[in-house]
Amino acid sequence: MKTMSSLLLWLPFLIVSSVMESLVTSQQSLFAIPPPPPLIPKQVRCRSPLFPSCFGQWHTCPTDCRKDCYIDCVSCKPVCGN
């Protein structure tokens, strides 16, 4: 009987703490910032017909320089700008 009475004393506390925990968890998910969408890699190509081995070939820019990238037609590789 003593075990039963001690369980009954703790039961309201356990229920309240469980409800509070679920409320806090739901609030955190409301204010969480979603991850940014994946960036599409920029692609560049050599437009000079003076370099026939590289002319018109598409190359993907390195992830370090997604905004400012161009193709070096001599080496036929994408290069980061300034």
Legacy VTK file of the C-alpha trace (Angstrom):
# vtk DataFile Version 3.0
C-alpha trace
ASCII
DATASET POLYDATA
POINTS 82 float
0.000 0.000 0.000
2.870 2.339 0.809
4.342 1.828 -2.697
1.012 2.631 -4.275
0.615 5.864 -2.319
4.123 7.042 -3.255
3.374 6.344 -6.950
0.169 8.350 -6.687
2.124 11.278 -5.254
4.592 11.277 -8.153
2.049 10.686 -10.910
0.817 14.318 -11.215
4.415 15.549 -11.290
5.339 13.123 -14.049
2.296 14.074 -16.123
2.964 17.810 -15.777
6.652 17.441 -16.623
5.803 15.347 -19.677
3.320 17.960 -20.916
5.814 20.799 -20.317
8.530 18.945 -22.193
6.277 18.379 -25.198
5.302 22.077 -25.226
8.927 23.195 -25.179
9.789 20.774 -27.971
6.899 22.005 -30.123
7.900 25.657 -29.567
11.465 24.940 -30.624
10.244 23.425 -33.863
8.117 26.530 -34.535
11.109 28.851 -34.283
13.654 26.595 -35.945
15.231 27.982 -39.108
14.965 25.577 -42.012
18.200 24.649 -43.757
18.970 26.625 -46.910
18.206 24.970 -50.220
21.176 23.351 -51.923
22.945 25.690 -54.316
23.033 24.789 -57.960
26.662 24.800 -59.103
27.495 27.414 -61.705
28.682 26.157 -65.072
30.890 27.984 -67.564
32.244 27.210 -71.016
34.938 28.459 -73.379
33.399 30.619 -76.096
36.533 31.236 -78.098
36.845 29.167 -81.297
40.620 29.802 -81.150
40.764 26.907 -78.650
39.002 24.040 -80.458
39.893 21.421 -77.830
38.075 23.474 -75.164
35.517 25.385 -77.216
31.927 24.790 -76.069
32.764 22.331 -73.261
30.841 22.956 -70.058
32.736 22.976 -66.742
31.396 23.210 -63.193
32.833 25.987 -61.033
34.546 25.075 -57.751
32.383 25.410 -54.642
34.716 28.136 -53.314
33.728 30.604 -56.035
30.149 30.033 -57.105
29.534 33.706 -57.932
32.667 34.840 -59.736
33.988 32.085 -61.974
35.207 31.964 -65.551
36.875 29.450 -67.847
40.536 29.669 -68.764
40.419 28.468 -72.366
44.184 27.793 -72.477
44.142 25.330 -69.578
40.466 24.451 -70.210
39.669 24.717 -66.479
37.291 26.890 -64.457
39.036 29.631 -62.466
37.852 31.716 -59.527
37.701 35.471 -60.117
38.612 38.208 -57.652
LINES 1 83
82 0 1 2 3 4 5 6 7 8 9 10 11 12 13 14 15 16 17 18 19 20 21 22 23 24 25 26 27 28 29 30 31 32 33 34 35 36 37 38 39 40 41 42 43 44 45 46 47 48 49 50 51 52 53 54 55 56 57 58 59 60 61 62 63 64 65 66 67 68 69 70 71 72 73 74 75 76 77 78 79 80 81
